[in-house]
Amino acid sequence: MMSKKLDLDPDKIRALASFGCTILDIAKYFQCDESTIRKNYKAEFESGLEDLKLSLISVLLLVSIYF
């Protein structure tokens, strides 16, 4: 039996990761296995995590300047 090919939106995966969603959260959102995200969308997930880190650093810097 052949499994169906999932066509997930890489931009959506990056966005969800940038909001702090885990691989498990994203897999649940797309109703697929975690390994699908981990294997086929690793770059998008990691890019989203980097976006999250930059956002957090920016907020920390702003808070440290004004408080």
TANORRA-V589529 format. One record per residue. SS is DSSP state (A for helix, B for strand, O for the rest). PSI is psi in whole degrees, 0 to 359 (none if undefined). Layout:
ss->[SS/SS]
psi->[PSI/PSI]
//
This chain:
ss->[O/O/O/O/O/O/O/O/O/A/A/A/A/A/A/A/A/A/O/O/O/O/A/A/A/A/A/A/A/A/O/O/O/A/A/A/A/A/A/A/O/A/A/A/A/A/A/A/A/A/A/A/A/A/A/A/A/A/A/A/A/A/A/A/A/A/O]
psi->[132/140/151/146/124/133/89/151/109/326/324/322/316/316/315/319/323/341/355/9/142/172/319/316/315/319/319/319/315/359/53/177/148/323/333/315/312/318/316/343/31/314/318/318/313/324/319/321/321/321/318/314/315/320/316/319/318/315/317/319/316/318/318/331/319/353/none]
//
